[in-house]
Structures are given as structure tokens and as C-alpha cells.
Amino acid sequence: MTPVITVGVLALQGAFFEHIKLLRQAVDQLQSVTEQDWIILEIRTAEELQRCDALIIPGGESTTVSLVAARSNLLEPLRDFVKVRRRPTWGTCAGLILLAESANRIKKGGQELIGGLDVRVNRNYFGRQTESFEADLDLPFLHDDSPSKDEAFRGIFIRAPIVEKILPPVTGEQKVEADRDATVVAPAKDSATKEPGVWPVEVMARLPGRSKRLAEKLEAMDLDEGIGDIVAVRQRNVFGTSFHPELTPDARIHVWWLRQVWNSIQMKDLSEEAAREMVEHETGQAYSA
């Protein structure tokens, strides 16, 4: 077992402190089960990011976060963390936008993306700050992991994006998306992991009903027919939510995500141990990763 798992929260702007508070609650709940030690860090530099096993990109203002990250020489290290090293990463609201491979309603050159999720997000889909709202969400991925499995999760949507379209998984840049008006795409990055093939995007949660009530908006959008409002997705090591779990007192999603981080690291450790044993058995030489 990894002695200590380090989880970073990108602290350039937005609700990073709120995430840290809920992460600490989640760690308290998990330590009695896993006996795992955790370190929670605020991340502002590439050197701090290098220490992390996993990362949260919080809600805030995605354009501002992108600009500050670029000026801090953090954009490329973030892309390497997510898309090359394949470390577990969770983005909420603005974080989801940054982790998308494509985002619309953006002027060309107005914002850079990190990427990692083969989706197109629609920024500020629900409108301005005054049109923010709360809604009860059914999150099936919590059902097996929480004593409150039948209790809805209260989602807070503040100038929230949605996943407008699930894109075909590709190994490079989403070139078809790059030709769309007012759309930016993330640059391609080659993964350093040895995992074969491409992974599809999983829809983890929807907000039912609102698409029908927003019919005028839908006529002008290229939404997947009948799919509703997608508000949580996962693809390989990347998880994204369009709402703000960090602005609630409910730590269930943070507990679930830390379990995913823990499981991912245990599987990596097991894979390396299996590789070590195989190489040493077949060659009689010490294994070096």
C-alpha cells in the first residue's frame, strides 16, 4: 500500500478552500476503513503539482483560471498531469470546462483548455449569475458507496456548464470540433501510460426535465437527442461535474472520489508488482520501472 497519498486542489482562483474542507471530512471517514494516510495540498506551482497523486480543479471562473495558469507556467504541467501521466483528476463547474476537449461560446484565443474528457461543454448554459439554482440529483455512482444511498444529492448550479455532446474518443486533437464557430479545443498529448486503446465517456448523472423547459435554447444547439442535461461524466482518470459539491456540507462525492483515487493507486501498485515479479522471474535481473 502507498504510504501516503497526496491530493492537490488547484488554488489559483475559485472555491479551492471549500474543496479542501470537504476533502478533510472525507479523509476522516475513509481512514477508519482503509488505514490510508492522506496529504491535502493547495497547488499554485508546477513543483507543488509534481508532488500530487491526484488533483481537483475547483469551480470559479474558467477564463481566469486558464489565464493565471498560463502566466504561472502551469498549463503544460497540468496537461501532462491529466493526459500524459493519467493521474486522477476531478473538475467542478469551471474545472469541468477546463478538462473538456472542446468548449463552445468562447472566442478563438479567448481561453485555453487542459483537456482529458472527450466532450463538448456549453459554458454558462443555464444563464447568468441571477439564474443560478439548486436541484436534487440522483447520483447512481453513490448508491453502493454511501449509507445515505437513497438520499438525493443537492446540486448547486452557478453559471453552470453542461456537457452538450459526448464526442468520439480519439487519441489526438478533436479536429472536427476545431472547425466549429466560437469553439476551442484542447491540444493533443500522448499518454505515457501503457494502457491500450481509447476509453469511452461514461455519463454519471443527468438533470432531468430542464431541457424540455429550455426548448428555445435547444433549437440553437447541437445537443445529443433525448439525452437531457448531462451534469457529470467520467473518462478513464478524469471526472467532471457541472455543479458545485464543494459548496454543500455533503461530503459523499468527495468520499467516493477519494475511493476512486485509492483504488487507482492500488491497481497501479499491483500492476508494477506483477511486472516486477514477471521480469525478475524471466530474466533473473532486478526490475526497474
C-alpha positions in Angstrom: 0.0 0.0 0.0 1.2 3.5 -0.8 2.4 5.1 2.5 0.8 8.5 1.8 -1.5 9.7 -1.0 -1.2 13.4 -1.8 -4.2 15.1 -3.2 -3.9 18.6 -4.6 -6.5 21.3 -5.1 -5.6 23.9 -7.8 -5.7 27.2 -5.8 -5.4 29.9 -8.5 -8.9 31.2 -8.1 -12.4 29.9 -7.1 -13.7 27.6 -4.4 -10.5 25.8 -3.5 -10.8 26.2 0.2 -14.3 24.7 0.2 -12.9 21.6 -1.6 -10.1 21.3 1.0 -12.6 21.4 3.8 -14.7 18.6 2.4 -11.7 16.6 1.5 -10.6 16.6 5.1 -14.0 15.4 6.1 -13.8 12.7 3.5 -10.4 11.6 4.7 -11.7 11.3 8.3 -14.4 9.0 7.1 -12.0 6.9 4.9 -9.1 6.5 7.3 -11.0 4.2 9.6 -11.8 1.9 6.6 -8.5 2.0 4.5 -5.9 3.0 7.2 -4.5 5.1 4.4 -2.7 8.4 5.2 -3.5 11.4 3.1 -2.0 14.8 2.5 -4.2 17.7 1.1 -2.3 20.5 -0.6 -3.1 23.8 -2.2 -1.4 23.9 -5.7 -0.1 27.0 -7.3 3.2 25.9 -8.9 4.4 23.1 -11.1 6.7 21.9 -8.3 3.7 21.5 -6.0 1.7 19.7 -8.7 4.6 17.3 -9.2 4.1 16.1 -5.6 0.4 15.1 -6.3 -1.1 11.7 -6.9 -4.5 13.3 -7.7 -5.9 16.7 -8.3 -9.1 18.7 -8.0 -9.8 21.8 -10.3 -12.4 23.8 -8.4 -15.3 25.9 -9.6 -14.6 29.6 -10.3 -14.1 31.5 -13.5 -12.6 29.2 -16.1 -11.1 32.0 -18.2 -9.4 33.5 -15.2 -8.0 30.1 -14.1 -6.8 29.4 -17.6 -5.1 32.8 -17.8 -3.4 32.6 -14.4 -2.3 29.0 -15.1 -0.7 30.1 -18.4 1.1 33.1 -16.7 2.2 30.8 -13.9 3.6 28.3 -16.4 1.2 25.7 -15.1 -0.9 24.9 -18.2 1.6 22.4 -19.7 2.3 20.7 -16.4 -1.5 20.4 -15.9 -1.9 18.8 -19.3 0.9 16.4 -18.6 -0.6 15.5 -15.2 -4.0 14.8 -16.8 -3.3 13.4 -20.2 0.3 12.1 -20.2 0.7 10.8 -16.6 -3.0 10.0 -16.4 -3.4 11.0 -12.7 -6.9 11.0 -11.2 -8.4 14.5 -11.7 -11.8 15.9 -10.9 -13.1 19.2 -12.2 -16.2 21.0 -10.8 -18.0 23.7 -12.9 -15.1 25.8 -14.3 -12.9 22.7 -13.7 -15.2 20.7 -16.0 -14.9 23.3 -18.7 -11.1 23.2 -18.5 -11.0 19.4 -18.6 -13.2 19.2 -21.7 -11.6 18.6 -25.1 -14.0 21.1 -26.6 -15.8 24.1 -25.3 -18.2 26.5 -27.1 -19.4 30.0 -26.6 -15.7 31.1 -26.5 -13.9 33.5 -28.8 -11.0 31.9 -30.6 -7.9 32.5 -28.5 -10.0 33.6 -25.5 -9.3 30.6 -23.3 -7.1 27.6 -23.3 -8.2 24.1 -22.2 -6.4 21.3 -20.4 -8.5 18.5 -21.9 -8.9 14.9 -20.8 -12.6 14.4 -21.4 -13.9 13.7 -24.9 -16.9 16.0 -24.5 -18.1 19.4 -25.7 -19.2 21.7 -22.9 -21.6 24.6 -23.2 -20.4 27.4 -20.9 -23.0 29.3 -18.8 -25.7 27.1 -20.3 -28.3 28.0 -17.7 -27.7 31.7 -17.9 -26.3 34.5 -15.7 -25.5 34.5 -12.0 -29.1 35.5 -11.2 -30.4 32.4 -12.9 -28.3 30.1 -10.6 -30.4 27.4 -8.9 -30.3 24.2 -6.7 -31.8 20.8 -7.6 -31.9 17.3 -6.1 -29.8 14.9 -8.1 -29.9 11.1 -8.3 -26.3 10.0 -8.4 -26.3 6.3 -9.1 -22.5 6.1 -8.5 -23.0 6.9 -4.9 -25.5 4.1 -4.3 -23.0 1.4 -3.4 -20.7 3.7 -1.5 -22.8 5.6 0.9 -25.1 4.8 3.9 -27.3 7.6 2.6 -27.6 5.9 -0.8 -31.3 6.7 -1.2 -30.9 10.4 -0.3 -30.7 12.8 -3.2 -27.6 15.0 -3.6 -28.4 18.7 -3.5 -26.6 20.1 -6.6 -25.7 23.8 -6.7 -25.6 25.3 -10.3 -23.9 28.7 -10.6 -23.5 29.9 -14.1 -23.1 26.2 -14.8 -22.0 24.5 -18.0 -23.4 21.3 -19.2 -22.0 18.5 -21.3 -23.6 19.4 -24.6 -22.2 16.4 -26.6 -20.3 13.2 -26.0 -17.5 13.1 -28.5 -16.0 10.1 -30.1 -12.9 9.2 -28.1 -9.7 10.0 -30.1 -6.0 9.8 -29.3 -5.3 13.3 -30.7 -7.0 16.6 -31.1 -10.7 16.8 -31.7 -10.2 18.2 -35.2 -13.9 18.3 -36.2 -14.7 20.4 -33.2 -11.8 22.8 -34.0 -13.7 23.8 -37.2 -16.8 24.9 -35.3 -17.5 28.6 -34.7 -16.9 30.0 -31.3 -15.3 26.7 -30.1 -11.9 26.0 -28.7 -10.3 22.6 -28.4 -7.5 21.2 -26.1 -4.1 20.4 -27.7 -3.2 16.8 -28.2 -1.0 15.0 -25.7 0.4 11.4 -26.0 -0.2 9.3 -22.9 2.9 7.9 -21.1 0.9 5.0 -19.7 0.9 1.6 -21.3 -2.9 1.2 -21.3 -4.1 0.2 -24.8 -6.9 1.7 -26.9 -9.3 4.5 -26.1 -11.8 4.8 -23.4 -15.4 6.0 -23.9 -17.0 8.7 -21.8 -19.4 7.5 -19.1 -22.4 9.6 -18.3 -22.5 9.6 -14.5 -25.5 12.0 -13.8 -28.2 13.9 -15.6 -30.5 16.8 -14.6 -33.9 15.6 -15.9 -36.6 17.8 -17.2 -34.9 21.1 -17.7 -34.0 20.5 -21.3 -37.7 20.5 -22.2 -38.3 23.7 -20.3 -35.4 25.3 -22.2 -36.6 24.4 -25.6 -35.8 27.7 -27.2 -32.2 27.3 -26.3 -32.1 23.8 -27.5 -33.2 24.7 -31.1 -29.9 26.6 -31.5 -27.7 23.9 -30.0 -26.3 20.6 -31.2 -27.4 18.5 -28.3 -27.5 14.7 -28.3 -31.2 13.9 -28.9 -33.1 12.7 -25.9 -30.1 12.7 -23.6 -31.2 15.5 -21.3 -28.8 17.7 -19.4 -25.6 15.8 -18.7 -24.1 17.2 -15.5 -21.4 14.6 -14.5 -19.1 12.5 -16.7 -16.1 10.2 -16.3 -13.5 9.0 -18.8 -10.6 6.9 -17.6 -8.8 9.0 -14.9 -10.9 12.2 -15.3 -14.2 13.0 -13.6 -16.2 16.2 -14.1 -19.3 17.7 -12.6 -21.1 20.9 -13.8 -22.4 21.6 -10.3 -20.6 22.5 -7.0 -20.4 19.7 -4.4 -17.9 21.8 -2.5 -20.5 24.4 -1.7 -22.6 22.0 0.2 -21.9 20.3 3.6 -22.3 16.9 1.9 -19.0 15.1 1.5 -20.4 12.0 -0.2 -18.9 12.7 -3.6 -15.6 13.6 -2.1 -15.6 10.3 -0.2 -16.5 8.4 -3.4 -13.8 10.2 -5.5 -11.1 9.5 -2.9 -12.1 5.9 -3.0 -11.5 6.0 -6.8 -8.1 7.6 -6.3 -7.2 5.0 -3.7 -8.4 2.1 -6.0 -6.5 3.6 -8.9 -3.2 3.8 -6.9 -3.6 0.3 -5.5 -4.2 -1.1 -9.0 -1.1 0.8 -10.2 1.0 -0.7 -7.4 -0.3 -4.2 -8.1 0.5 -3.8 -11.8 4.0 -2.7 -11.0 4.5 -5.6 -8.6 3.2 -8.1 -11.2 5.6 -6.6 -13.8 8.5 -6.8 -11.3 7.8 -10.4 -10.5 7.5 -11.4 -14.2 10.7 -9.6 -15.2 12.7 -10.9 -12.3 11.4 -14.5 -12.9 12.1 -14.5 -16.6 15.4 -12.6 -16.6 16.8 -13.2 -13.2 17.5 -9.5 -13.0 16.1 -6.8 -10.8 13.1 -4.9 -12.2 13.3 -1.1 -12.8 10.1 0.7 -13.8 
